[in-house]
Amino acid sequence: MRKLINWSVGIYFIYVLLMIWYLFYFVDTSIPKEFKGTKADPATFLTPRELMLSEQYSQMKNLLFFLAVPYDWLLYIVILALGLSRKFQEWATATTKWPALQTAVYLFWLSLLVTVFTLPLNFLAYRLAKEYGINTQTFSHWLKDEIIDFWVNYVLMFIIVSVLYWLIRKFAKRWWFYAWLLSIPFIVFLAFIQPVVIDPLYNDFYPLRDKELEAKILLLAEQANIPAEHVFEVNMSEKTNALNAYVTGIGPNSRIVLWDTTLERLKEDEILFIMAHEMGHYVMKHIYWGVAGYVLLTLIGLYAVNKLMKWMIQRWGVCLHIKNIKELNSLPLFFLLISLLNFSVSPFVNAVSRYEEHAADRYAIELTNNTEAAISSFQELARAGLSQVNPPYLVKIFRYGHPTILERIVFLNTYEQQRETDW
């Protein structure tokens, strides 16, 4: 037990040192020579101070990301190795004879422990964004969101875990397949209710108040054959100075949403380009493809987790205090493997997302025919979020679901030059 913990902590410590070396000393995030002085060069649209702040903020934010993911793995290993998971199961069994209530009690203690030990990293991320002027939340509002997160995740996890372990106990060999079948309507249901049930827990949504702008956006939607009646605005200025817009939901609950910070900081033609980009996602059905992809990855993931859990329990069950996969105290091992698999496929998932985002960029520029507005909108996105224009390679493949600012502006410049040549 102690050897397992010592090895895990030692590996994590070496990993931390390697990531610090990579992000702060090894990588070169400067713009390639061929793009110096072009519209893609941050020196042409950011002040020297903004350049310095964007580099500092991005380095720290990226470091926190790469520290947080394996920190969760380390935490699950420690919980298992110290027998805390088994202790939570014993408390749950002693509290009630009802299996559903036992799951609720066990999951509460496990969720509380994980939340307590991950809260410092979350707080560091909050303070970092606050210090660099990205986050505008008060501490009390930030803490309120953390509490909402805890209970929303707890309720969802209770439903999932209850069904999951019922299936494991009833269908020892095929539980992963039946769990996948049940996950399909659950995933679709979550995507359906998110815009109208979950998202409003965190922010207020309302139809766009600028009716002239809304009329122009709806005219774009009509040109794209999108049956839209409203564009939604969300009051994100209470939380951030960053800019964003997105498409969410499926079916009649689909929404195109603009942050109020985007409305305040971007010009009208820039907003129209961003809206055209979001319409591109709708027209090309990226949300539905995303749901289908998630369903497929869930099937592969559950099958792999079933094989890995049984093998690990057979080999290290004594060290992990797990006798059988059917025991509820094997849940941290399930979470650990799911997290590992999610991280391992994230480069592929992000690559698909970047492809879709590029396709939406192309769609938007063809719909609006305004390259200058498109370029200036990306420049303002970089300024508002203090984003690196040319991030390190590992950051790109593990964190970026969008093309980098450099890639997006270079594409637009090339598109514009190609169009002039064609003319």
N, C-alpha and C positions, 0 to 999 in steps of 0.2 A: 504493500500500500504506500508506504513512505517513499519507496524507490520510484514508483509510478509518478507520484506527485513531484518529486525532485527532478525527474527527467523532464516532465511536462513544463515545469517552471523554468528549468534551464534552457530548454529549446525555445520557449517563448522569449526569454531574455536575449538570447542570441539573435532571434528574429527581429526584435525591436531595434537592436544595434544595427543590423543590416538595413532595415528600412530607413533609419535615420541617415545612414551613410548614403543610401541610394537617393533619397529625396533632397538632401541638403548639400551633398558634396559630389555626387557622381554624375547626375543627369544635367544636360544642357537644355534649357527651355527657351533659348533665344531663337529668333526667327531665322530660317535659312536665308542665305545671302541673296538668292534670286527674288525674295519677297521684301527685302529691305526697301523702305521708302514707298511701298505700295499701300493700298487701302487695308491690306491685311496686317501691316506692321503696326503693333500697338503704340509705337512711338509717335505715330501720326495722328492718333485720336485719344491717347491718354497722356496726362501730364507726368513728369518725372516722379512726382509723389505718388500718383495713382499706380504707376508701374511698380514702384517699390512695394506699396501696400498689397497689390494684387499678388505679387510673388510671395511675400511673407504669409499672407492669409492662406493662399492656396497650399503652400508647403505644410503649414500647420493643420489645415483641414484634411489634406490627404493623409498626413501621418496619423491623425485620429481615426480615420476610416480604417487604415491598414492595421492599427492596433486593436480596434474594437472587435473585429470579426474573430480573430484567433483568441482574443480574450474571452469571448463567449465559450469557445471550445474548451479552454483551460478551466473555466468556471464549472462547466458540466462534468469534466473529468474529476475535479476536486470534490464536487458534490457526491459523485458516485464512489470515489475512492475512500472518502471519509465516512461513508455509510449514512450520509445525511438523507439521501433519497429513501433508503430503507426505514430510517427513523420517521420520516414524514408519513410513510405508508403505515407504520405501526400506530402512529397517532390517529390517522384516519380510521383505521380498523377499530381502535379502542373507543372512538367517538360515536360511531354508528354502525349498524349492521346493514344499512341500505347501500348497495354498490354505487348508486348515483351520488349519494351524499359523501361516501368515502372518496370518490373521485374529486368532488368539490373541495373537500377539506385538504386532501393531498395537493391538489393543484394550487390552492390558495397559498400554502406554505412554500411550495416550490417557486411560484411566481413572485411572491414577496421577497424571498431570498435573492433570486436573480435580479429583481428590480433594485434592491438595496445595493448590490455589488456592481451593477452597471450604471447606476445613477451618477457616480462621480465622472465617468467619461462623458455622459450626456450633458452634465453640467459644464464640463470643460468646453464642449462644443458650443453650448449656449453662450458662455462667457467670451469665447473667442469671437463668435459672430457679433456679439454685443460690442466688444472692444473695437472691432473694425467697422462698426456702423452698418452692418448688414442686418442684424437682428434688432428690432425696436421694442420687443416685449419687455414688460416689467417682470421681475422675478416671480411675482405672484401669478401672473398670467401664464408664464412658462410652466410653473409648477402645476397649475390647473390643467394644462394640456397633458402633462406627464401623468396625472391622476386619471384623466379621461382615457388616455392610452392604456393604462393598467387595467381598468375595468372593461373597456371594449375588448382588449386582447384576452382578458380572463374569461369573459362570456363566450367568445368565439372558441377559445381553447377548450373550455368545458364541454361544449357541444361536440367538437372534433374528437377530443380524447375519450369521452364517454362512448361514442360510437366506435372509435378505433379499437379500444380494448375489449369491447363486447365482441367485435368481429374476430380479434386475435384469439379470444378464449373459445369462440364457437367454431371457427374455421381455421385451425392451426396452420394448414398448408396453403390455403387460398385467400387468407384474410386480406392480403395486399391487393388482390384483384377486385374483391368486393368493395374494399375501401375506395379504390379508384373509381368504380362504377358510381358509388354514392357521392364522390367528390365532384362529379360533373355537374349535376343540378345545383350543388352547393356553390361551386365557383360561379356558375351563371347567375344564381340568385344574388350572390354578393355583388357581382358586377352590375346587376339590375338595381339593387337598393342603395348602393353606395352614394349616388348623387343626392338622393332624397332623404336618407336616414343617417348614414355615417358621417358624411362630409359636414352637414349642418351642425353636428356636435362641436365642431372646432371653429367654424366661421359662419358669418351671415351671408347668404346668397340672395340676390334679387335681380330682376331684369335690368339691363343696362339703362342708366338714367339719362344718358345723352341720346335723345331720340333721333337726332339728325345723324349721328354716327351709327346708331343701330340700323337706320334705314339704309345707309350705304353698305353696311355689313350684310344685311338681308338681301340687298340687290346682288352682291357677290354670290351669296348662297343660291339665289335664283339662277344666276348664270351657271353655277356648278350643279344645278338640278338637285339642290338639297332642300327638303321640305322643312325649313326652320321658321319658327315664329318669334323666338326670343334669343338674345344673347345674354348670358348671365355675367354679373359682376360680383366679385367677392372682396370683402374688406380686409385685404392682407396687409395694408399699411400699418395696422396695429401690431404686426408681428415682424415685418421685414421691409427692407428697402429694395430687395431684389425684384426682378420683373419676371412674369410668366403668363402663359395662357395654355389651355389644354382642352382636350376632349375627354369626357368621362361618361360612363354608363353605356347601356345597350338598350335597343328597342325604344319605346316611348319615353324612357328616362334619360336618353342621350342628351348631353349638354355640352355646349361650347362655352367655356368660362374664361373671363378676363380678370386678372388681378387689378385692383384699383391703382396699384403702383404703376402698372403698365399704362393705364389711361392717363395718369398724371405726368409721366416722364417722356412718353413717346408722342411723336407727331401723328396726325391723322393718317397720312399715307403709310407710315411705319406700322401703325395698328392694323390697317387694312391688309398689309402683307402678312402679318402674323395671323390674322384671322383666316386668310386664304390658305396659309400653311395648315392650320387646324382643320379647315374644310377638306384639305387633301387627305388627311388621315381618315376623315369620314367617308369620302368618295372611294378611297382604296380599301375601305373596310379593315383598317389596321387593328381596330379594337377587337373585331371578331377573330382575325388571324392570331392576335395575341392570346385570346381566351383559348383557341384551339391548340396553340403551341404550349400553353401552360398545362392544359389537360394531358397532352402527350408526354411532357416532361414529368408530370405527376405519376403517370403509369410507370415510366422507367425508374423514377426515383423510389417509389414504393417497393417495386420488385427488388431493387438493389439494397434497400434498407432491410428488407426481410432476410435476404441472404447474409448481409453483413452483421446484423444483430445476432442471428443464431450462431454464426461463426465466432463472433467476439465473446458471446456469453459462454460458449463451450470452452474457449481458450482462456479467457480472463474473468470469468464469472465470479470467482472467489475474490479477486482483487476489487472488483466493481460491486460486490455485495448483491449480485443478481443471480438467482437460481434458474429463472425461466423467463422467456420473452412475455409470457402471460401476466407476469407480475407488474403492477402499476409502477413500482419503483425502477422499472427499466425505461421509463419515459425520458429522463435526461439523456440516455444513450440514443434514443430515437431522435430527440432534438439535435444532439451533436452530429449525428450522421446526416440528417436533413440539411443542417447548416453547411457541413462540409461539401455535400453534393451541390447545394445551391451556389456556393462560392466557386466550385470547380467548373460549373457550366456557365457562370456569369460572363466570361469572355465571349462565348457563343451567343448568349442571349443579348448582350450589349451590341454585338456586331450586327445581329438582325435588326435591332432597334435603330442603330445608326443608319442602316440601309433604308429603313422606312422613313426616318427623319429626312434623309437626303432626297428621297422620292417626294416627300411633302414639300420640301424647299423648291424642287423643280416645278412641282404643280403650282405652287404659289406664285412663282415668278412668271410662269406662263399665263396665269389668270390675271395678275395685276399689271404685268409688263412695266414694272418700276424697279429697276436694278438698284438705283441710288437709295431708295427707301429701304430696300432689303438689306443692303450693306450697312447703312447707318443704324438700322434696328439691331443688327448683331453687334456692332460697335458699342451701342448703348447697353446691351445685355452684359457685355464684358465689363463695362465701367460700373454698372449698378451692382453686379455680383462679385466684383473684384476677381474675375475668373482669369486663369491663365489662357492666353491665346493659343499657346503651343505646349500643352501639358506633357509630362513624362509618359513614355510608352506604357508602363504598367498601370499608371493612373488611367490612361485612356481605355485600355482593354477591360479593366476591372470596375471602373466607375462611370464611364461615359456612355450613356444611352443615346447621346446626340453626337454628330460630328463635332470636332473642335471648331472654335471660332475661326482659326486659321483655315481649316478645310472648307468651311462654309463661305467665307469671303473669297477665297481663291476660286472656288467653283463659280460664284457669281461674277467675278471678274472675267473668267474664261468664257462664261455664257454670254456676257455682254460683248466681248471681243468677237466671239463666233457669230453673234447676231449681226454685228456691224460688217463682218466679212461677207456674210450671206447677202446683206443688202447691197 
